[in-house]
Amino acid sequence: MKWFWDSAIGRRITVIGAILLGLLAFGTAGFMVLQQYTFIEALYMTVITLSTVGFTEVHPLDTMGRIFTIVLILMGAGFVAFSLAYFSQIMLDGDILEAYRRRKLKNRLDQMENHYIVCGYGQMGQIIADLLHEHGVPVVVIESEESLLVRLREKQLVYLSGDATEEENLVTAGIGRAKGLVSVVTKDSENVFIVLTARDLNKKLFICARAGSPGTDKRLIKAGANRVVSPYALGAARIAHNILRPTVTDFLELALSGEGMDLSMEEMHIPEDSKLVGIDLMASGIRSNFNLIIVAIKRTEGTMVFNPPPGEKFQAGDTLVAIGAVENLSRFGRELCGECHRRFQPRKILEI
């Protein structure tokens, strides 16, 4: 509860408590001096006076005692009215709940690591954050627009209210412990600044950014982005392929979306202790036992082997791109990695 008393509300409540103790002390001392009451009698008279209960007086009051009592009643009534108004305002504004929510959010942010930071929760940011969350990837969203913050609260996503271009917000989001950052705010200049700041804060961070206009991709790469995506270029290419190769695009849309076909494409990592290490594709039994097609193999140094031949041997750290039935992919993942394999949902890893 220390966080509560350190907050603005906690400090104000402390001040109110101090004023109340001051009134009790003032009233008790006044009755003891003016009416020669004992401490208990003076405290009793002060309490019933401040609370306006109106019990019988301990001893009859003289003129000075009655004037002092009137002053004490006015002070007590004013204090009670002020306190009631203040606490009513707190309850109506939800300040206590908001302070608790902020503290809870800060604790979650402090505990997160190997997560992804999504800067901007617009049209692209919503899809990215939702897909990462669905796949069990920890994600933190930085957004400043109130209408979008309401959606984040409804979806119970971890978020930070603020401007992603400010270094302080990136630090609060745990950029030093993060695995990656996605910058998809509206303005290209802000994306460049976010990437530049993020790269300066974490040299090992994987950064993917959005480029809205031609030429911005080069600036983002120079700023430190690992990958740059231009949604307009991708959308235009998708439309062109729908015209030039409609059957191919129809098949891939069905396969990659999971709608109408029990088919998906997935990437899987070969651990160092896997029994596939040193075994060639033909002897692995991937085709015969799991009915999967290995489309490509990505080596640890980054080279890609497309349509690998039957004699291609697997190496530790390879990433396999496989296509097949969802259940077969899941069985192969469990066989490949055991308990470390998470049950995946079909996802798009190829864009047309």
One Martini backbone bead per residue (centre of mass of N, CA, C, O) as a GRO file, in nm:
protein
  352
    1MET     BB    1   0.049   0.067  -0.001
    2LYS     BB    2   0.272   0.281  -0.054
    3TRP     BB    3   0.176   0.390  -0.331
    4PHE     BB    4  -0.075   0.539  -0.221
    5TRP     BB    5   0.074   0.743  -0.022
    6ASP     BB    6   0.257   0.856  -0.270
    7SER     BB    7   0.025   0.973  -0.384
    8ALA     BB    8  -0.189   1.234  -0.426
    9ILE     BB    9  -0.422   1.112  -0.264
   10GLY     BB   10  -0.261   1.023  -0.016
   11ARG     BB   11  -0.163   1.309   0.061
   12ARG     BB   12  -0.446   1.435   0.101
   13ILE     BB   13  -0.540   1.241   0.322
   14THR     BB   14  -0.316   1.317   0.517
   15VAL     BB   15  -0.403   1.610   0.550
   16ILE     BB   16  -0.685   1.555   0.661
   17GLY     BB   17  -0.587   1.395   0.909
   18ALA     BB   18  -0.422   1.630   1.029
   19ILE     BB   19  -0.659   1.826   1.065
   20LEU     BB   20  -0.821   1.649   1.257
   21LEU     BB   21  -0.606   1.634   1.479
   22GLY     BB   22  -0.594   1.940   1.520
   23LEU     BB   23  -0.887   1.976   1.614
   24LEU     BB   24  -0.869   1.789   1.858
   25ALA     BB   25  -0.643   1.941   1.998
   26PHE     BB   26  -0.777   2.219   2.011
   27GLY     BB   27  -1.032   2.134   2.169
   28THR     BB   28  -0.901   2.001   2.412
   29ALA     BB   29  -0.730   2.244   2.505
   30GLY     BB   30  -0.964   2.447   2.537
   31PHE     BB   31  -1.126   2.295   2.758
   32MET     BB   32  -0.893   2.274   2.963
   33VAL     BB   33  -0.846   2.586   2.992
   34LEU     BB   34  -1.147   2.713   3.011
   35GLN     BB   35  -1.290   2.446   3.193
   36GLN     BB   36  -1.114   2.237   3.348
   37TYR     BB   37  -1.077   1.977   3.205
   38THR     BB   38  -1.014   1.682   3.140
   39PHE     BB   39  -0.891   1.502   2.893
   40ILE     BB   40  -1.136   1.317   2.846
   41GLU     BB   41  -1.352   1.537   2.860
   42ALA     BB   42  -1.237   1.713   2.629
   43LEU     BB   43  -1.244   1.495   2.410
   44TYR     BB   44  -1.545   1.436   2.427
   45MET     BB   45  -1.643   1.725   2.357
   46THR     BB   46  -1.501   1.743   2.084
   47VAL     BB   47  -1.637   1.506   1.940
   48ILE     BB   48  -1.941   1.593   1.978
   49THR     BB   49  -1.898   1.866   1.837
   50LEU     BB   50  -1.781   1.786   1.557
   51SER     BB   51  -2.023   1.566   1.509
   52THR     BB   52  -2.304   1.682   1.610
   53VAL     BB   53  -2.458   1.501   1.827
   54GLY     BB   54  -2.552   1.618   2.130
   55PHE     BB   55  -2.466   1.553   2.399
   56THR     BB   56  -2.410   1.579   2.712
   57GLU     BB   57  -2.259   1.773   2.912
   58VAL     BB   58  -2.032   1.751   3.152
   59HIS     BB   59  -2.040   2.067   3.201
   60PRO     BB   60  -2.124   2.362   3.246
   61LEU     BB   61  -2.114   2.648   3.049
   62ASP     BB   62  -1.977   2.927   2.985
   63THR     BB   63  -1.930   3.186   2.783
   64MET     BB   64  -1.651   3.095   2.670
   65GLY     BB   65  -1.735   2.802   2.614
   66ARG     BB   66  -1.962   2.869   2.409
   67ILE     BB   67  -1.787   3.020   2.204
   68PHE     BB   68  -1.588   2.788   2.153
   69THR     BB   69  -1.803   2.585   2.056
   70ILE     BB   70  -1.897   2.743   1.810
   71VAL     BB   71  -1.625   2.745   1.666
   72LEU     BB   72  -1.593   2.433   1.660
   73ILE     BB   73  -1.847   2.373   1.498
   74LEU     BB   74  -1.774   2.534   1.243
   75MET     BB   75  -1.512   2.382   1.188
   76GLY     BB   76  -1.635   2.095   1.176
   77ALA     BB   77  -1.844   2.146   0.950
   78GLY     BB   78  -1.641   2.235   0.737
   79PHE     BB   79  -1.470   1.978   0.737
   80VAL     BB   80  -1.694   1.775   0.665
   81ALA     BB   81  -1.783   1.906   0.398
   82PHE     BB   82  -1.510   1.888   0.259
   83SER     BB   83  -1.465   1.582   0.282
   84LEU     BB   84  -1.721   1.488   0.133
   85ALA     BB   85  -1.663   1.634  -0.133
   86TYR     BB   86  -1.389   1.504  -0.192
   87PHE     BB   87  -1.474   1.199  -0.184
   88SER     BB   88  -1.693   1.223  -0.398
   89GLN     BB   89  -1.503   1.311  -0.627
   90ILE     BB   90  -1.327   1.060  -0.625
   91MET     BB   91  -1.554   0.856  -0.693
   92LEU     BB   92  -1.652   0.991  -0.956
   93ASP     BB   93  -1.359   0.998  -1.099
   94GLY     BB   94  -1.178   0.742  -1.021
   95ASP     BB   95  -0.890   0.787  -0.886
   96ILE     BB   96  -0.833   0.528  -0.731
   97LEU     BB   97  -0.864   0.330  -0.968
   98GLU     BB   98  -0.652   0.467  -1.146
   99ALA     BB   99  -0.413   0.431  -0.955
  100TYR     BB  100  -0.433   0.123  -0.944
  101ARG     BB  101  -0.403   0.071  -1.248
  102ARG     BB  102  -0.124   0.203  -1.284
  103ARG     BB  103   0.024   0.021  -1.083
  104LYS     BB  104  -0.041  -0.248  -1.219
  105LEU     BB  105   0.089  -0.177  -1.490
  106LYS     BB  106   0.376  -0.127  -1.385
  107ASN     BB  107   0.421  -0.415  -1.282
  108ARG     BB  108   0.391  -0.554  -1.558
  109LEU     BB  109   0.621  -0.400  -1.699
  110ASP     BB  110   0.852  -0.486  -1.498
  111GLN     BB  111   0.806  -0.810  -1.569
  112MET     BB  112   0.874  -0.776  -1.856
  113GLU     BB  113   1.012  -0.995  -2.120
  114ASN     BB  114   1.062  -1.060  -2.441
  115HIS     BB  115   0.908  -0.833  -2.584
  116TYR     BB  116   0.673  -0.629  -2.765
  117ILE     BB  117   0.669  -0.307  -2.921
  118VAL     BB  118   0.383  -0.106  -3.005
  119CYS     BB  119   0.368   0.178  -3.215
  120GLY     BB  120   0.061   0.206  -3.243
  121TYR     BB  121  -0.323   0.172  -3.271
  122GLY     BB  122  -0.412   0.136  -3.545
  123GLN     BB  123  -0.480  -0.055  -3.804
  124MET     BB  124  -0.206  -0.204  -3.783
  125GLY     BB  125  -0.164  -0.225  -3.472
  126GLN     BB  126  -0.410  -0.403  -3.411
  127ILE     BB  127  -0.330  -0.652  -3.575
  128ILE     BB  128  -0.055  -0.704  -3.449
  129ALA     BB  129  -0.133  -0.721  -3.148
  130ASP     BB  130  -0.353  -0.940  -3.173
  131LEU     BB  131  -0.174  -1.165  -3.298
  132LEU     BB  132   0.038  -1.179  -3.077
  133HIS     BB  133  -0.163  -1.242  -2.849
  134GLU     BB  134  -0.282  -1.506  -2.974
  135HIS     BB  135   0.028  -1.636  -2.977
  136GLY     BB  136   0.162  -1.554  -2.687
  137VAL     BB  137   0.290  -1.271  -2.726
  138PRO     BB  138   0.437  -1.031  -2.567
  139VAL     BB  139   0.272  -0.702  -2.537
  140VAL     BB  140   0.328  -0.344  -2.597
  141VAL     BB  141   0.137  -0.046  -2.606
  142ILE     BB  142   0.173   0.275  -2.768
  143GLU     BB  143  -0.067   0.533  -2.680
  144SER     BB  144  -0.265   0.856  -2.697
  145GLU     BB  145  -0.544   0.788  -2.787
  146GLU     BB  146  -0.837   0.751  -2.622
  147SER     BB  147  -1.011   0.567  -2.811
  148LEU     BB  148  -0.782   0.344  -2.820
  149LEU     BB  149  -0.758   0.292  -2.514
  150VAL     BB  150  -1.035   0.163  -2.483
  151ARG     BB  151  -0.973  -0.089  -2.656
  152LEU     BB  152  -0.739  -0.191  -2.483
  153ARG     BB  153  -0.908  -0.234  -2.228
  154GLU     BB  154  -1.112  -0.435  -2.351
  155LYS     BB  155  -0.863  -0.641  -2.439
  156GLN     BB  156  -0.640  -0.649  -2.214
  157LEU     BB  157  -0.394  -0.482  -2.287
  158VAL     BB  158  -0.079  -0.380  -2.275
  159TYR     BB  159  -0.029  -0.032  -2.190
  160LEU     BB  160   0.077   0.307  -2.295
  161SER     BB  161   0.025   0.638  -2.218
  162GLY     BB  162   0.163   0.799  -2.506
  163ASP     BB  163   0.454   0.903  -2.665
  164ALA     BB  164   0.674   0.723  -2.869
  165THR     BB  165   0.896   0.960  -2.910
  166GLU     BB  166   0.949   0.924  -2.613
  167GLU     BB  167   1.194   0.793  -2.423
  168GLU     BB  168   1.045   0.740  -2.154
  169ASN     BB  169   0.829   0.543  -2.271
  170LEU     BB  170   1.025   0.326  -2.371
  171VAL     BB  171   1.146   0.264  -2.096
  172THR     BB  172   0.878   0.190  -1.953
  173ALA     BB  173   0.824  -0.051  -2.172
  174GLY     BB  174   1.106  -0.215  -2.177
  175ILE     BB  175   1.342  -0.193  -2.401
  176GLY     BB  176   1.583  -0.339  -2.253
  177ARG     BB  177   1.393  -0.627  -2.246
  178ALA     BB  178   1.328  -0.644  -2.531
  179LYS     BB  179   1.293  -0.805  -2.853
  180GLY     BB  180   1.092  -0.587  -2.991
  181LEU     BB  181   0.989  -0.343  -3.254
  182VAL     BB  182   0.689  -0.159  -3.363
  183SER     BB  183   0.648   0.097  -3.617
  184VAL     BB  184   0.296   0.241  -3.679
  185VAL     BB  185   0.272   0.524  -3.729
  186THR     BB  186   0.163   0.771  -3.937
  187LYS     BB  187   0.432   0.918  -3.935
  188ASP     BB  188   0.743   0.896  -4.076
  189SER     BB  189   0.909   1.080  -3.888
  190GLU     BB  190   0.831   0.924  -3.628
  191ASN     BB  191   0.941   0.650  -3.710
  192VAL     BB  192   1.234   0.738  -3.736
  193PHE     BB  193   1.266   0.840  -3.443
  194ILE     BB  194   1.194   0.576  -3.300
  195VAL     BB  195   1.415   0.400  -3.424
  196LEU     BB  196   1.655   0.570  -3.331
  197THR     BB  197   1.596   0.551  -3.025
  198ALA     BB  198   1.578   0.240  -2.997
  199ARG     BB  199   1.868   0.177  -3.100
  200ASP     BB  200   2.009   0.340  -2.874
  201LEU     BB  201   1.881   0.167  -2.629
  202ASN     BB  202   1.893  -0.108  -2.831
  203LYS     BB  203   2.114  -0.291  -3.020
  204LYS     BB  204   1.946  -0.591  -3.026
  205LEU     BB  205   1.696  -0.496  -3.152
  206PHE     BB  206   1.404  -0.572  -3.314
  207ILE     BB  207   1.308  -0.381  -3.612
  208CYS     BB  208   0.984  -0.271  -3.726
  209ALA     BB  209   0.864  -0.071  -4.005
  210ARG     BB  210   0.677   0.194  -4.143
  211ALA     BB  211   0.619   0.290  -4.492
  212GLY     BB  212   0.440   0.545  -4.664
  213SER     BB  213   0.675   0.659  -4.841
  214PRO     BB  214   0.893   0.715  -5.067
  215GLY     BB  215   1.222   0.666  -4.915
  216THR     BB  216   1.174   0.583  -4.611
  217ASP     BB  217   1.314   0.306  -4.599
  218LYS     BB  218   1.607   0.413  -4.601
  219ARG     BB  219   1.588   0.577  -4.338
  220LEU     BB  220   1.510   0.339  -4.154
  221ILE     BB  221   1.763   0.171  -4.201
  222LYS     BB  222   1.964   0.392  -4.104
  223ALA     BB  223   1.826   0.413  -3.812
  224GLY     BB  224   1.784   0.064  -3.750
  225ALA     BB  225   1.614  -0.114  -3.918
  226ASN     BB  226   1.548  -0.447  -4.014
  227ARG     BB  227   1.248  -0.385  -4.108
  228VAL     BB  228   1.043  -0.288  -4.398
  229VAL     BB  229   0.702  -0.172  -4.450
  230SER     BB  230   0.482  -0.125  -4.739
  231PRO     BB  231   0.146  -0.119  -4.767
  232TYR     BB  232   0.107  -0.001  -5.053
  233ALA     BB  233   0.295  -0.193  -5.210
  234LEU     BB  234   0.161  -0.457  -5.119
  235GLY     BB  235  -0.126  -0.393  -5.220
  236ALA     BB  236  -0.052  -0.351  -5.517
  237ALA     BB  237   0.073  -0.632  -5.564
  238ARG     BB  238  -0.179  -0.793  -5.490
  239ILE     BB  239  -0.359  -0.686  -5.719
  240ALA     BB  240  -0.177  -0.771  -5.955
  241HIS     BB  241  -0.181  -1.081  -5.887
  242ASN     BB  242  -0.490  -1.112  -5.920
  243ILE     BB  243  -0.464  -1.061  -6.229
  244LEU     BB  244  -0.220  -1.252  -6.321
  245ARG     BB  245  -0.272  -1.484  -6.058
  246PRO     BB  246  -0.558  -1.595  -5.944
  247THR     BB  247  -0.521  -1.897  -5.868
  248VAL     BB  248  -0.275  -1.870  -5.684
  249THR     BB  249  -0.397  -1.660  -5.485
  250ASP     BB  250  -0.638  -1.830  -5.397
  251PHE     BB  251  -0.479  -2.061  -5.272
  252LEU     BB  252  -0.306  -1.895  -5.070
  253GLU     BB  253  -0.542  -1.770  -4.917
  254LEU     BB  254  -0.657  -2.038  -4.817
  255ALA     BB  255  -0.398  -2.153  -4.684
  256LEU     BB  256  -0.326  -1.893  -4.496
  257SER     BB  257  -0.621  -1.848  -4.360
  258GLY     BB  258  -0.798  -2.130  -4.314
  259GLU     BB  259  -1.024  -2.106  -4.533
  260GLY     BB  260  -1.162  -2.414  -4.651
  261MET     BB  261  -0.876  -2.522  -4.533
  262ASP     BB  262  -0.647  -2.769  -4.387
  263LEU     BB  263  -0.415  -2.526  -4.424
  264SER     BB  264  -0.062  -2.451  -4.359
  265MET     BB  265   0.202  -2.224  -4.254
  266GLU     BB  266   0.530  -2.294  -4.103
  267GLU     BB  267   0.776  -2.222  -3.855
  268MET     BB  268   1.076  -2.415  -3.755
  269HIS     BB  269   1.296  -2.502  -3.497
  270ILE     BB  270   1.621  -2.646  -3.463
  271PRO     BB  271   1.763  -2.794  -3.223
  272GLU     BB  272   2.061  -2.920  -3.107
  273ASP     BB  273   1.910  -3.201  -2.986
  274SER     BB  274   1.812  -3.298  -3.246
  275LYS     BB  275   1.756  -3.581  -3.457
  276LEU     BB  276   1.789  -3.409  -3.736
  277VAL     BB  277   2.074  -3.373  -3.703
  278GLY     BB  278   2.238  -3.480  -4.003
  279ILE     BB  279   1.978  -3.520  -4.161
  280ASP     BB  280   1.812  -3.583  -4.430
  281LEU     BB  281   1.516  -3.533  -4.589
  282MET     BB  282   1.455  -3.831  -4.669
  283ALA     BB  283   1.530  -3.962  -4.373
  284SER     BB  284   1.325  -3.798  -4.179
  285GLY     BB  285   0.998  -3.845  -4.244
  286ILE     BB  286   0.817  -3.596  -4.305
  287ARG     BB  287   0.645  -3.701  -4.542
  288SER     BB  288   0.557  -3.992  -4.438
  289ASN     BB  289   0.467  -3.914  -4.128
  290PHE     BB  290   0.334  -3.595  -4.187
  291ASN     BB  291   0.266  -3.473  -4.466
  292LEU     BB  292   0.506  -3.269  -4.550
  293ILE     BB  293   0.633  -2.959  -4.685
  294ILE     BB  294   0.949  -2.838  -4.767
  295VAL     BB  295   1.019  -2.521  -4.881
  296ALA     BB  296   1.241  -2.422  -4.660
  297ILE     BB  297   1.584  -2.326  -4.551
  298LYS     BB  298   1.720  -2.158  -4.269
  299ARG     BB  299   2.007  -2.048  -4.181
  300THR     BB  300   2.198  -1.904  -3.936
  301GLU     BB  301   2.343  -1.697  -4.151
  302GLY     BB  302   2.068  -1.648  -4.363
  303THR     BB  303   2.042  -1.856  -4.561
  304MET     BB  304   1.845  -1.984  -4.843
  305VAL     BB  305   1.668  -2.294  -4.905
  306PHE     BB  306   1.500  -2.375  -5.183
  307ASN     BB  307   1.373  -2.652  -5.248
  308PRO     BB  308   1.498  -2.896  -5.113
  309PRO     BB  309   1.672  -3.161  -5.149
  310PRO     BB  310   1.687  -3.486  -5.038
  311GLY     BB  311   2.011  -3.443  -4.946
  312GLU     BB  312   1.949  -3.232  -4.743
  313LYS     BB  313   2.087  -3.118  -4.447
  314PHE     BB  314   2.046  -3.078  -4.121
  315GLN     BB  315   2.083  -2.809  -3.882
  316ALA     BB  316   2.161  -2.644  -3.621
  317GLY     BB  317   1.921  -2.372  -3.624
  318ASP     BB  318   1.723  -2.428  -3.818
  319THR     BB  319   1.461  -2.307  -4.043
  320LEU     BB  320   1.146  -2.428  -4.114
  321VAL     BB  321   0.935  -2.440  -4.407
  322ALA     BB  322   0.600  -2.550  -4.375
  323ILE     BB  323   0.343  -2.753  -4.542
  324GLY     BB  324   0.006  -2.829  -4.415
  325ALA     BB  325  -0.159  -2.967  -4.191
  326VAL     BB  326  -0.229  -2.863  -3.882
  327GLU     BB  327  -0.196  -3.132  -3.726
  328ASN     BB  328   0.079  -3.209  -3.853
  329LEU     BB  329   0.232  -2.960  -3.756
  330SER     BB  330   0.186  -3.013  -3.455
  331ARG     BB  331   0.320  -3.294  -3.440
  332PHE     BB  332   0.599  -3.201  -3.545
  333GLY     BB  333   0.654  -2.994  -3.323
  334ARG     BB  334   0.653  -3.199  -3.087
  335GLU     BB  335   0.876  -3.383  -3.206
  336LEU     BB  336   1.099  -3.157  -3.232
  337CYS     BB  337   1.046  -2.997  -2.920
  338GLY     BB  338   0.817  -3.072  -2.745
  339GLU     BB  339   0.742  -2.867  -2.480
  340CYS     BB  340   0.845  -2.603  -2.641
  341HIS     BB  341   0.596  -2.641  -2.807
  342ARG     BB  342   0.359  -2.449  -2.927
  343ARG     BB  343   0.036  -2.402  -2.995
  344PHE     BB  344  -0.060  -2.317  -3.300
  345GLN     BB  345  -0.172  -2.086  -3.536
  346PRO     BB  346  -0.255  -2.000  -3.824
  347ARG     BB  347  -0.018  -1.823  -4.038
  348LYS     BB  348   0.124  -1.560  -4.202
  349ILE     BB  349   0.449  -1.585  -4.404
  350LEU     BB  350   0.315  -1.496  -4.684
  351GLU     BB  351   0.319  -1.256  -4.940
  352ILE     BB  352   0.130  -1.142  -5.243
   0.00000   0.00000   0.00000
